[in-house]
Amino acid sequence: MPEFEVAYIVFGLISASVIAVMGIGLTLQAGISRFFNISYGELVTLGAFSTYTFSVTWAFPLFLAIPVTCVVVAVASVGLNWTVFRPMRNSNAWVLLIASLGVSFFLSNLFFAQWGSRVRRLDVPDFLSDSHKIGDVVITGTDMMIVAAVIIISMLLYLMLQRTGVGKAMRATADDPGLAAVTGINPEKVSFYTWLLAGALAGLGGTFFAMTGFLEPQMGTRIILLIGASVVVGGVGNPWGALAGAFVVGMSMELSVMFINPGLKLAVAFAALVIALLIRPQGILGQKGFL
């Protein structure tokens, strides 16, 4: 295989890893709350700028800024649910979708007012920015950390969903909320933990986005389009589908650079979405049961 092809495959894996962290959070939220939360992109943006603020403005060590960011965004996620979406939980999915769109616009403008229009970049420690040659491919310590983090998160998520009481309650609620409530599962508790976990993953995904690209306050729209494409391709509500969808979208975007202008990568993500929906409308791993 030519060297350039191997490099693009590796870059596709890295892009897929960044998308997967965010996609898992969004699809868990969709599986439990039964609507597609457009404002999730703004939670990712909050994560990116929180890490930047803690690390650059307040001079926190990066590996302290990351968990603090996850906590901040997790709390913001729960607060958003309690103040906006929880009071509307008996509304249909379209009402909640429109509400999330309004929240997205509000937060996007709030971030613009706070951080302005200047594009920023997050500086990382030297050991993460240093390049490493693996065969004929050059990657950074940041790239390796992100891929390793996604593998660890996937394993921990599997153990949580399969082995813990909260995870089993989330699976039962996603499959049939009414039956889960009848069997004694507290839907409010399940919702709380789901939004908390989804927020933490948004914070981590925002951090990874900040470490591999540029920051601007109104990037949430671009992010939610990218995450949404991967979630729908994989199957809405299925975390393993989010992983599969992220792989398809990430690989498609990076491999397309060999043939088209790199500025069209987002369009390629939507082309992959359309093709996937034509072949399998419910997504790669979509099924009746969400989790």
C-alpha positions in Angstrom: 0.0 0.0 0.0 1.5 3.4 -1.0 2.8 5.5 1.9 0.3 8.3 1.4 -2.6 5.9 1.6 -1.4 4.5 4.9 -1.0 8.0 6.3 -4.6 9.0 5.4 -5.9 5.8 7.0 -4.1 6.7 10.2 -5.4 10.3 10.0 -8.9 8.9 9.5 -8.5 6.7 12.6 -7.5 9.8 14.6 -10.4 11.9 13.2 -12.8 9.0 13.9 -11.6 8.8 17.5 -12.3 12.5 18.1 -15.8 12.2 16.6 -16.5 9.0 18.5 -16.0 10.5 21.9 -18.6 13.2 21.1 -20.9 10.9 19.2 -21.2 8.4 22.1 -22.3 11.2 24.4 -24.9 12.5 21.9 -26.3 9.0 21.1 -26.6 8.1 24.8 -28.5 11.3 25.4 -30.8 10.6 22.4 -31.4 7.0 23.5 -32.7 8.0 26.9 -34.3 11.4 26.2 -35.8 10.4 22.9 -34.8 13.5 20.9 -31.8 14.8 18.9 -30.2 17.5 21.0 -28.8 20.1 18.6 -27.3 22.1 21.4 -24.9 19.3 22.1 -22.5 20.9 19.7 -22.4 23.9 22.0 -21.6 21.7 25.0 -18.6 20.5 23.0 -17.6 24.1 22.3 -17.9 24.9 26.0 -15.6 22.0 26.7 -13.0 23.3 24.1 -13.0 26.8 25.5 -13.1 25.7 29.1 -9.9 23.7 28.6 -8.4 26.7 26.8 -9.4 29.0 29.7 -8.1 26.7 32.4 -4.9 25.8 30.6 -3.9 29.0 28.9 -5.6 31.9 30.8 -5.4 30.4 34.3 -2.2 28.4 33.7 -3.6 25.0 34.9 -1.5 22.0 33.9 -3.3 20.4 30.9 -3.9 17.1 32.7 -5.6 19.0 35.5 -7.6 21.2 33.1 -9.1 18.2 31.3 -10.9 16.6 34.3 -12.0 20.0 35.5 -13.4 20.7 32.1 -15.3 17.4 32.1 -16.9 18.3 35.5 -17.8 21.8 34.3 -19.5 20.6 31.1 -21.2 17.7 32.9 -22.8 20.1 35.4 -23.8 22.4 32.5 -25.4 19.5 30.7 -27.4 18.5 33.7 -28.4 22.1 34.4 -29.5 22.5 30.8 -31.7 19.4 31.0 -33.3 20.5 34.3 -34.0 24.1 33.2 -35.0 23.6 29.6 -35.7 20.0 28.5 -37.0 18.3 31.7 -40.0 20.7 32.0 -40.8 19.8 28.3 -40.3 16.0 28.6 -43.9 15.2 27.8 -43.7 17.2 24.5 -43.1 15.4 21.2 -39.6 15.0 19.8 -40.1 17.8 17.3 -40.8 20.3 20.0 -37.7 19.3 21.9 -35.7 19.4 18.7 -36.7 23.0 18.0 -36.1 23.9 21.7 -32.6 22.5 21.4 -32.0 24.6 18.3 -33.0 27.7 20.2 -30.7 26.8 23.0 -27.9 26.2 20.5 -28.4 29.7 19.0 -28.5 31.3 22.5 -25.3 29.5 23.7 -23.5 30.2 20.4 -24.1 34.0 20.8 -23.2 33.8 24.5 -19.9 32.2 23.7 -19.3 34.9 21.0 -20.0 37.6 23.5 -17.6 36.0 26.0 -14.7 35.0 23.8 -15.1 37.2 20.7 -14.5 36.2 17.1 -10.7 35.6 17.4 -9.6 32.1 16.4 -7.5 30.4 19.0 -5.2 27.3 19.3 -4.5 25.3 22.4 -0.9 24.7 23.1 0.0 21.3 24.4 3.0 20.0 26.4 6.1 19.2 24.3 5.7 15.4 24.9 2.3 15.6 23.2 3.3 17.8 20.4 6.4 15.9 19.6 6.2 13.8 16.4 6.8 10.0 16.3 7.5 8.0 13.2 5.7 4.6 13.0 6.7 3.0 9.8 6.3 5.6 7.2 3.7 7.6 9.1 4.4 10.5 11.4 1.9 11.1 14.2 2.1 13.2 17.5 1.8 12.2 21.1 -1.6 13.9 21.1 -2.9 11.6 18.3 -1.8 8.5 20.2 -3.3 9.8 23.5 -6.7 10.4 21.8 -6.8 6.9 20.2 -5.8 5.3 23.4 -8.5 7.3 25.3 -11.2 6.2 23.0 -10.3 2.5 23.4 -10.3 2.9 27.2 -13.6 4.9 27.2 -15.2 2.2 25.0 -14.2 -0.6 27.4 -15.3 1.4 30.5 -18.7 2.2 28.8 -19.2 -1.5 28.0 -18.5 -2.5 31.5 -20.8 0.2 32.9 -23.7 -0.7 30.6 -23.4 -4.5 31.2 -22.2 -4.8 34.8 -23.6 -1.8 36.8 -27.0 -1.1 38.1 -27.0 2.4 36.5 -26.0 0.9 33.1 -28.6 -1.8 33.2 -31.2 0.8 34.1 -30.1 3.0 31.2 -30.4 0.0 28.8 -33.9 -0.8 30.1 -35.1 2.8 29.9 -33.8 3.1 26.3 -35.6 -0.1 25.3 -38.9 0.7 26.9 -39.3 3.7 29.2 -42.8 2.7 30.4 -41.9 -0.9 31.2 -38.7 0.3 33.0 -40.7 2.6 35.2 -43.2 -0.2 36.0 -40.3 -2.4 37.2 -39.2 0.2 39.7 -36.5 2.0 37.7 -36.4 5.7 38.5 -36.5 7.6 35.1 -35.3 10.8 36.7 -32.2 9.1 38.1 -31.5 7.5 34.8 -31.9 10.8 33.0 -29.6 12.6 35.5 -26.8 10.1 35.0 -27.2 10.1 31.3 -27.0 13.8 30.9 -24.1 13.9 33.4 -22.2 11.3 31.4 -23.0 12.8 28.0 -21.8 16.2 29.3 -18.5 14.7 30.6 -18.0 13.2 27.1 -18.8 16.5 25.5 -16.2 18.2 27.6 -13.6 15.5 26.8 -14.5 15.6 23.1 -14.2 19.4 23.1 -10.8 19.1 24.7 -9.7 16.6 22.0 -11.1 19.0 19.3 -9.1 21.9 20.8 -5.9 19.8 20.9 -6.1 18.9 17.2 -7.6 22.0 15.6 -8.5 25.6 16.0 -11.1 27.2 18.3 -13.7 29.7 17.5 -16.9 30.4 19.6 -19.4 29.6 16.9 -18.0 26.3 15.8 -20.8 24.4 17.5 -22.9 24.2 14.3 -20.1 22.6 12.4 -19.5 20.2 15.3 -23.1 19.0 15.6 -23.4 18.5 11.9 -20.3 16.2 12.0 -21.4 14.4 15.1 -24.9 14.1 13.9 -23.8 12.5 10.6 -21.7 9.9 12.5 -24.6 9.1 14.9 -27.2 8.7 12.2 -24.8 6.6 10.1 -24.2 4.3 13.1 -27.7 4.2 14.4 -29.3 6.8 16.7 -29.2 5.7 20.4 -26.6 3.0 20.0 -23.2 3.8 21.4 -21.5 1.1 19.4 -23.2 2.4 16.3 -21.7 5.8 17.2 -18.3 4.2 17.2 -19.0 2.5 13.8 -20.4 5.7 12.3 -17.5 7.8 13.5 -15.1 5.3 11.8 -17.1 5.5 8.6 -17.3 9.3 8.6 -13.7 9.9 9.8 -12.2 7.5 7.3 -14.4 8.9 4.4 -13.3 12.5 5.2 -9.6 11.8 5.4 -9.4 9.5 2.4 -11.4 11.9 0.3 -8.5 14.4 0.6 -6.6 12.2 -1.9 -9.2 13.2 -4.6 -10.9 16.4 -3.7 -10.3 19.8 -2.0 -9.8 19.3 1.8 -12.3 22.1 2.3 -15.0 19.7 1.2 -14.4 17.2 3.9 -17.6 18.1 5.7 -19.6 17.5 2.5 -18.1 14.1 2.3 -19.4 13.3 5.8 -22.9 14.1 4.6 -22.4 12.1 1.4 -21.5 9.1 3.6 -24.7 9.9 5.6 -26.9 9.9 2.5 -25.4 6.6 1.2 -25.7 4.9 4.5 -29.4 5.9 4.8 -30.1 4.7 1.3 -28.6 1.3 2.1 -29.7 0.9 5.7 -32.1 3.7 6.9 -31.9 2.7 10.6 -28.1 3.0 10.6 -25.3 0.4 10.7 -26.2 -0.9 14.1 -29.6 0.6 14.5 -32.3 -1.6 15.9 -35.5 -1.5 18.0 -33.5 -1.4 21.3 -31.3 1.6 21.7 -28.6 0.4 24.1 
